[in-house]
Amino acid sequence: MELPELFQNATTTQSKNTARDWHDFLTRNRFDFSQIEKIDFATPAPTITDKKNNKFCIDFINDKKNYHKKKLSIKSELLSKALGGGKLGLNVLDLSAGLGIDTVFLAQLGYHVTAIERNPLIYLCLQHASEQMLEMNIKVIYDEATKFLKHNTSANQQKFDVIYFDPMFPEKTKSALPRQEMVFFKKMVGSDEDAGQVLEEALKTPNIKRVVVKRPLKAPPLLQKPSGSLKGKLVRFDIYGVEK
Ligand SMILES: C[S@@+](CC[C@H](N)C(=O)[O-])C[C@H]1O[C@@H](n2cnc3c(N)ncnc32)[C@H](O)[C@@H]1O
């Protein structure tokens, strides 16, 4: 079967297979293609262009700005500190993979990260990017976080030490025009209105030692008062210490 026109420049056997897999996965998961102008398979990481010409791609290798940040250590990076600095264990469940920036950051610090993403197109981009970096301890799963948590608990499957959650920030009233990737990304994933329910479910996870939520510096906590917070220049990590 011919692929729809928006799947472009798949010329090698490998990129043809990728394009076919993406088409089948997106169709199976009822992805809404109406905003997409093209998905270009000629670039190292497939590049998506929307109808307003915003481009988007996730490339762990070539995007040095987002994925090769200078890092301190597992003990001193703020997010890592919030997660226990490695002392509570290295198995992190990231409930909001998104662009994978935090996922990669944590993996590079030495954590083993399982990252959940519910948007099928973002998931495919992440999965493709993580296949280019197999040496890192990253596993990307296509699922909705609450469903994943419920199923993982009832089936007594994977054990995690800590959970990290970074839902989309509430709309700012005034902000500089975001980069085109951010425009695309925000449009694609929406505003994560169910974030409170996700946190509630995360807090029920048996044997989890800590749940950490990223928030804008001045925003109220997502749910009840956290047990503590670590503040950075722009964001805050709320810590829910489930196990005392
Ligand atoms: C703000 S972004 C996360 C950014 C990410 N921490 C990073 O460093 O790139 C939020 C992402 O989490 C995903 N997400 C939000 N709620 C989710 C849920 N309940 N289940 C699965 N994915 C979710 C959204 O689709 C979006 O891609």
The ligand as a Gaussian input file, in Angstrom:
#p B3LYP/6-31G(d) Opt

LIG

0 1
 C        5.847000      19.333000      29.896000
 S        6.002000      17.931000      28.905000
 C        7.304000      17.060000      29.689000
 C        8.636000      17.553000      29.310000
 C        9.744000      16.613000      29.705000
 N        9.890000      16.546000      31.136000
 C       11.036000      16.994000      29.043000
 O       12.020000      17.208000      29.751000
 O       11.071000      17.056000      27.818000
 C        4.645000      16.938000      29.302000
 C        4.585000      15.648000      28.476000
 O        3.976000      14.647000      29.261000
 C        2.978000      14.001000      28.549000
 N        1.944000      13.644000      29.506000
 C        1.263000      14.484000      30.313000
 N        0.373000      13.829000      31.050000
 C        0.511000      12.526000      30.719000
 C       -0.169000      11.356000      31.114000
 N       -1.160000      11.399000      32.005000
 N        0.206000      10.191000      30.569000
 C        1.217000      10.143000      29.662000
 N        1.868000      11.217000      29.216000
 C        1.517000      12.396000      29.728000
 C        2.470000      15.022000      27.547000
 O        1.891000      14.382000      26.410000
 C        3.751000      15.769000      27.218000
 O        4.416000      15.167000      26.144000

